[in-house]
Amino acid sequence: MLAEKYADRIEKIFSKYPDKRSGIMDLLYLAQEEYGWLSEDTLREVAALCDVDPTQAHSIAGFYTMFSEKPKGTYWLQVCTDLPCALRGADQFYQELCAYLDVDDGGTTSDGLFTVEQVMCLAACDKAPMLQCNFHYYENLDMDIIKGLIEQWRAQAQQEAAE
């Protein structure tokens, strides 16, 4: 439970706002960081901490693309394919990335390491093709660069699994 494990951090979040409900997005981030995604139980947990109805937590989690209500791979790759990025090759890049990882649109690799999704606007149009991996930007990408990053992430996951 978040309340026990992160009591100090939650208190610090609440201290920034005039009421508990204002801290809901911060707590959703915390919950997703802890659990990897936002299940129904997690949304109820966050709602209870913020003294709001679970439907409010659900509506916020469903609106923002940075929150996931279904399990994701260890590395969550979000590729912007909005029009400005598409004009710079993002659609082709996305298709090649999915083919390289052998996943469908929105799919997760068989090893559970990578989930690949299209999103609209990550606010880096001039640096497309680009993607966000676990909330870190990687810009001006091509397949050679992303293949190197994927191998780096795979090696990191293997090292963490061995520890």
C-alpha positions as a Markdown table, in Angstrom:
| # | Residue | x | y | z |
|---|---|---|---|---|
| 1 | Met | 0.0 | 0.0 | 0.0 |
| 2 | Leu | 1.2 | 3.4 | -0.9 |
| 3 | Ala | 0.2 | 5.0 | 2.4 |
| 4 | Glu | 2.6 | 2.8 | 4.4 |
| 5 | Lys | 5.5 | 2.6 | 2.0 |
| 6 | Tyr | 5.5 | 6.3 | 1.0 |
| 7 | Ala | 4.0 | 8.1 | 4.0 |
| 8 | Asp | 6.6 | 10.9 | 4.1 |
| 9 | Arg | 6.4 | 11.4 | 0.3 |
| 10 | Ile | 2.6 | 11.5 | 0.4 |
| 11 | Glu | 2.7 | 14.0 | 3.2 |
| 12 | Lys | 5.1 | 16.2 | 1.3 |
| 13 | Ile | 2.8 | 16.1 | -1.8 |
| 14 | Phe | -0.3 | 17.1 | 0.3 |
| 15 | Ser | 1.6 | 19.9 | 1.9 |
| 16 | Lys | 2.0 | 21.6 | -1.5 |
| 17 | Tyr | -1.8 | 22.0 | -2.0 |
| 18 | Pro | -4.7 | 23.6 | -0.3 |
| 19 | Asp | -6.7 | 20.3 | -0.1 |
| 20 | Lys | -5.9 | 16.6 | -0.6 |
| 21 | Arg | -7.7 | 16.3 | -3.9 |
| 22 | Ser | -5.3 | 18.7 | -5.6 |
| 23 | Gly | -2.5 | 16.1 | -5.1 |
| 24 | Ile | -4.2 | 13.4 | -7.2 |
| 25 | Met | -1.9 | 13.7 | -10.2 |
| 26 | Asp | 1.2 | 13.5 | -8.1 |
| 27 | Leu | -0.2 | 10.4 | -6.3 |
| 28 | Leu | -1.2 | 8.8 | -9.6 |
| 29 | Tyr | 2.5 | 9.3 | -10.8 |
| 30 | Leu | 3.7 | 7.8 | -7.5 |
| 31 | Ala | 1.3 | 4.8 | -7.8 |
| 32 | Gln | 2.3 | 4.1 | -11.4 |
| 33 | Glu | 6.0 | 4.4 | -10.5 |
| 34 | Glu | 5.3 | 1.8 | -7.7 |
| 35 | Tyr | 3.0 | -0.6 | -9.5 |
| 36 | Gly | 4.0 | 0.0 | -13.2 |
| 37 | Trp | 0.4 | 0.8 | -14.1 |
| 38 | Leu | -2.9 | 1.9 | -12.6 |
| 39 | Ser | -5.3 | -1.0 | -11.8 |
| 40 | Glu | -8.8 | -0.5 | -10.5 |
| 41 | Asp | -7.5 | -1.2 | -7.0 |
| 42 | Thr | -4.7 | 1.3 | -7.4 |
| 43 | Leu | -7.2 | 4.0 | -8.6 |
| 44 | Arg | -9.4 | 3.3 | -5.6 |
| 45 | Glu | -6.3 | 3.5 | -3.3 |
| 46 | Val | -5.3 | 6.9 | -4.7 |
| 47 | Ala | -8.9 | 8.2 | -4.6 |
| 48 | Ala | -9.2 | 7.2 | -0.9 |
| 49 | Leu | -5.9 | 9.0 | -0.1 |
| 50 | Cys | -7.2 | 12.1 | -1.9 |
| 51 | Asp | -10.7 | 11.9 | -0.4 |
| 52 | Val | -12.3 | 11.8 | -3.9 |
| 53 | Asp | -14.6 | 9.3 | -5.6 |
| 54 | Pro | -12.8 | 6.6 | -7.5 |
| 55 | Thr | -14.5 | 7.8 | -10.7 |
| 56 | Gln | -12.6 | 11.0 | -10.5 |
| 57 | Ala | -9.3 | 9.2 | -10.2 |
| 58 | His | -10.3 | 7.0 | -13.2 |
| 59 | Ser | -11.3 | 10.0 | -15.3 |
| 60 | Ile | -7.9 | 11.7 | -14.7 |
| 61 | Ala | -6.0 | 8.5 | -15.4 |
| 62 | Gly | -8.0 | 7.9 | -18.6 |
| 63 | Phe | -7.6 | 11.4 | -19.9 |
| 64 | Tyr | -3.8 | 11.8 | -19.7 |
| 65 | Thr | -1.5 | 9.7 | -21.9 |
| 66 | Met | 1.2 | 9.5 | -19.2 |
| 67 | Phe | -1.0 | 7.2 | -17.2 |
| 68 | Ser | -1.6 | 3.6 | -18.1 |
| 69 | Glu | -4.6 | 1.6 | -17.0 |
| 70 | Lys | -3.2 | -1.7 | -18.3 |
| 71 | Pro | 0.1 | -3.4 | -17.8 |
| 72 | Lys | 3.0 | -2.2 | -19.8 |
| 73 | Gly | 6.5 | -3.6 | -20.6 |
| 74 | Thr | 9.4 | -2.5 | -18.5 |
| 75 | Tyr | 10.2 | 0.1 | -21.2 |
| 76 | Trp | 7.1 | 2.0 | -22.4 |
| 77 | Leu | 7.9 | 3.5 | -25.8 |
| 78 | Gln | 5.5 | 6.3 | -26.8 |
| 79 | Val | 6.1 | 7.5 | -30.4 |
| 80 | Cys | 4.5 | 10.8 | -31.4 |
| 81 | Thr | 2.8 | 10.4 | -34.8 |
| 82 | Asp | 0.9 | 13.7 | -34.8 |
| 83 | Leu | 0.9 | 15.6 | -38.1 |
| 84 | Pro | 4.1 | 17.6 | -37.6 |
| 85 | Cys | 6.0 | 14.5 | -36.5 |
| 86 | Ala | 4.5 | 12.5 | -39.3 |
| 87 | Leu | 5.8 | 15.0 | -41.8 |
| 88 | Arg | 9.3 | 14.3 | -40.4 |
| 89 | Gly | 9.0 | 10.6 | -40.8 |
| 90 | Ala | 7.4 | 9.5 | -37.5 |
| 91 | Asp | 4.8 | 7.2 | -39.1 |
| 92 | Gln | 7.5 | 5.2 | -41.1 |
| 93 | Phe | 9.7 | 5.2 | -38.0 |
| 94 | Tyr | 6.8 | 3.8 | -35.9 |
| 95 | Gln | 6.0 | 1.1 | -38.4 |
| 96 | Glu | 9.7 | 0.1 | -38.6 |
| 97 | Leu | 10.0 | 0.0 | -34.8 |
| 98 | Cys | 7.0 | -2.2 | -34.4 |
| 99 | Ala | 8.4 | -4.5 | -37.1 |
| 100 | Tyr | 11.8 | -4.6 | -35.4 |
| 101 | Leu | 10.3 | -5.5 | -32.0 |
| 102 | Asp | 7.7 | -7.8 | -33.7 |
| 103 | Val | 4.7 | -6.2 | -32.0 |
| 104 | Asp | 1.4 | -4.8 | -33.3 |
| 105 | Asp | 0.4 | -1.2 | -32.6 |
| 106 | Gly | 0.1 | -0.8 | -28.9 |
| 107 | Gly | 1.6 | -4.2 | -28.3 |
| 108 | Thr | 4.2 | -5.6 | -25.8 |
| 109 | Thr | 7.1 | -7.8 | -26.8 |
| 110 | Ser | 6.9 | -11.5 | -25.9 |
| 111 | Asp | 9.6 | -11.0 | -23.3 |
| 112 | Gly | 7.6 | -8.3 | -21.6 |
| 113 | Leu | 10.3 | -5.7 | -22.0 |
| 114 | Phe | 8.8 | -3.2 | -24.5 |
| 115 | Thr | 5.4 | -1.8 | -25.1 |
| 116 | Val | 5.1 | 0.5 | -28.1 |
| 117 | Glu | 2.3 | 3.0 | -28.6 |
| 118 | Gln | 1.5 | 5.9 | -30.8 |
| 119 | Val | 0.6 | 9.2 | -29.0 |
| 120 | Met | -0.4 | 12.6 | -30.0 |
| 121 | Cys | 2.0 | 15.4 | -29.4 |
| 122 | Leu | 4.9 | 15.1 | -27.1 |
| 123 | Ala | 5.8 | 18.8 | -27.8 |
| 124 | Ala | 9.0 | 18.1 | -29.7 |
| 125 | Cys | 7.8 | 18.4 | -33.3 |
| 126 | Asp | 11.1 | 19.9 | -34.5 |
| 127 | Lys | 13.0 | 16.9 | -33.3 |
| 128 | Ala | 10.9 | 14.1 | -34.8 |
| 129 | Pro | 11.0 | 11.2 | -35.1 |
| 130 | Met | 11.1 | 11.1 | -31.4 |
| 131 | Leu | 9.8 | 9.0 | -28.6 |
| 132 | Gln | 9.3 | 9.0 | -24.9 |
| 133 | Cys | 10.6 | 6.0 | -23.0 |
| 134 | Asn | 9.5 | 5.9 | -19.4 |
| 135 | Phe | 9.0 | 9.7 | -19.5 |
| 136 | His | 12.5 | 10.4 | -20.9 |
| 137 | Tyr | 12.7 | 12.0 | -24.4 |
| 138 | Tyr | 14.8 | 10.6 | -27.2 |
| 139 | Glu | 14.9 | 12.8 | -30.3 |
| 140 | Asn | 16.1 | 13.0 | -33.9 |
| 141 | Leu | 15.8 | 9.2 | -34.1 |
| 142 | Asp | 16.4 | 6.7 | -36.9 |
| 143 | Met | 16.4 | 3.0 | -36.8 |
| 144 | Asp | 20.1 | 2.7 | -36.1 |
| 145 | Ile | 19.8 | 4.9 | -33.1 |
| 146 | Ile | 16.7 | 3.2 | -31.7 |
| 147 | Lys | 18.2 | -0.3 | -32.3 |
| 148 | Gly | 21.2 | 0.8 | -30.2 |
| 149 | Leu | 19.0 | 2.1 | -27.4 |
| 150 | Ile | 16.9 | -1.1 | -27.4 |
| 151 | Glu | 20.0 | -3.3 | -27.1 |
| 152 | Gln | 21.2 | -1.0 | -24.2 |
| 153 | Trp | 17.8 | -1.3 | -22.5 |
| 154 | Arg | 17.8 | -5.1 | -22.9 |
| 155 | Ala | 21.3 | -5.3 | -21.4 |
| 156 | Gln | 20.2 | -3.1 | -18.5 |
| 157 | Ala | 17.2 | -5.4 | -17.9 |
| 158 | Gln | 19.3 | -8.5 | -18.0 |
| 159 | Gln | 21.8 | -6.9 | -15.5 |
| 160 | Glu | 19.0 | -5.9 | -13.1 |
| 161 | Ala | 17.5 | -9.4 | -13.4 |
| 162 | Ala | 20.9 | -11.0 | -12.5 |
| 163 | Glu | 21.3 | -8.8 | -9.4 |
